[in-house]
């Protein structure tokens, strides 16, 4: 009886460990691992480059700032990323006003491109290792929209959904705001800022 009791306790502990290091990826029909705290936890994480390849996501080089400011800065365990816009690697940008000459879906697509640039800055801040992203803390979303347009949060869902798709809900889910503005740099429809927590090397 004593041996049976010890076996039962050991089995329960193993189940608890598995529960802590495995999460369910929204939008997928299978379980994928999420990063957990500490170097031991990172052993359970599928390498981010493999995850990005699985999603057919190619992260471009980090855009160079267009003014006298930093693309990102770190204080403590937090990294602050400057505003990112839907700019393609060839230098072309997505422009327009959501609700006027751009549809909601086109606004969401623009937010996704801006998020891709945000990921490139995250990667640079993490020394090329996106698995060091411990938690997306906050997204700030600005939408250049027609005055009659009121679905700004749905536009920024293009960013939020993308981050959860890449990092999983445990790491990718975040706080945020989404506001409408009359103009944005280069005439773009979306600009995004991000705060994330970075793990030690």
Secondary structure, DSSP 8 states (H G I E B T S, - for coil): -HHHHHHHHHHHHHHHHHHHHEEE-TT-SSEEE---SHHHHHTTS--HHHHHHHTT---------SSSS-SEEEETTEEEEEEEE-B-TTS-B-B--BTTTB-HHHHHHHHHHHHHHHHHHHHHHTTT-GGGEEEEEEEEEEEEB-TT---HHHHHHHHHHHHHHHH-HHHH--EEEEEEES--GGGBSEEEEEEEEE---
